[in-house]
């Protein structure tokens, strides 16, 4: 129960001010990739108002996304240990698939929730950035 509450708080903080993305774990697993805990689309402030009033897919097609600052951020939430080598390999495959599908840069982070004290941290060494080939 305590872990579920912590993950709920992390999810709210992670998605605040950005557009949440729902990525099918079934599709990712079928492709041999790892499932993604949380995902969001980060849009620069100047584009946020427009994102509400136009079709997002059309905006993605028209933008020079690399220069405009649009990107996807993924967060892997762990309750105690970090990510294993095999899981990291599957997650990096997910990063590649998502980046190619959306044609956006993707950043992967890992957040470890410590037990007991309620403090948590994002491991900068576990962060990865993937840019799609043009």
N, C-alpha and C positions, 0 to 999 in steps of 0.2 A: 504494500500500500504506500509506504513512504517513497519507494522508488518511482511508482507511478506519478505521485504528486510532484516529485523533483523533475521528472521528464515533462510533465505538463507545464511547469514553470519555465523550463528551458525552451520548450516549443513556443510559448507565448513571447518570450524575450527574442528568440531567434527570428520569428516571423514579423515582429513589430515593425511597422513602417515599410514593409516590403510585400511583394506578392508571393504568397505560398504556392508551391508547385506540388501536385500530387503525382508521384511517379509509381507506376505499377510494379510491385515486386515480382509479380508473376511473369511479366514480360522480361524484366531484367534477369530473372533466374533462367528463363527459357533460353536466353542469349549467353548463359554461362557467367553472368555478372552477379555482383552482390547487391542485396537490397539496400536502399537508402533510407535512413531514419527520418531526416528532415531535409527539405529543399526549398529554396526561395529564389525568386528572380529579383535581382538588384537593379533598379532603374535610377539613373541620376535624377536629382530633384527637378531639373528643368523639364524632364519628360514625364514625370509622374502624373501631372494634371491631364496631359493628353492621353495617357494610358487608360484613364477611366472613360474617356469619351470616344475613343476609336477602337477598332478591332485590333487586339494585341498582335495577332498573327500578321496582319498587314504591316503593322509598325515594325515587327521583327524583320520582315522582308525588305523594307525600305531603308532601314537604318544602316549606317556603317558602324556596326556594333562594336568593333574593336576600338574605334576611336571615341565612340560615344559614351563608354563606361558601362554599358549593359553587361551583366554577367550572371551566372548561376552560382550559388553557394550551397554546398551540401554539408550537412553536419551528421557525423556518426556519434551517437551518444552511448557511452559505456558506463556501466554501474560501478565497476571496480578496476579491472585491468585495462590495459591498452588494447589496440587492435593486433591480432596475430598476423604473421607474415602471409598466410593463405587468405585471410579475410581482406587484408590490404590489397592483395593482388586482384581479388574479385571486385573490390571497391574501385580500384583504378580502371578496371575494365568498364565499370558503370560510368565513371567520369568520362571516359573516351566515347562511349555510346551516346550519352546525353549531350556532350559537346558537339559531336557530329550531327546528331538529330536536330538540335536547336541552332547550330552554327554560332555558338556563343562560347566565350571562355568559361571554364568551370573551376571553382576552387573547392577543395575538400578539406574539412577540418575534423578533428576528433576532440570530443569533450568528455572528460572523465569526471563523473560525479563521485566525490569522496563520501564514504559512509560516516554517518554520525554527526559531523560538525556542520554539514550543509554547504561547505565551500566546494567550489568546483573550478576547473581550469580548462583552457583549451591548449593542447599541446602544439606549440608552433613547429616542432620538428615533424609532427604528423601531418601538417598542412601540405597540400599539393595544389599545383595550378596547372591546368591543361588548356592550351590554346588550340583551336581547330586550325588545320592547314587550309590556306586559301587557294 
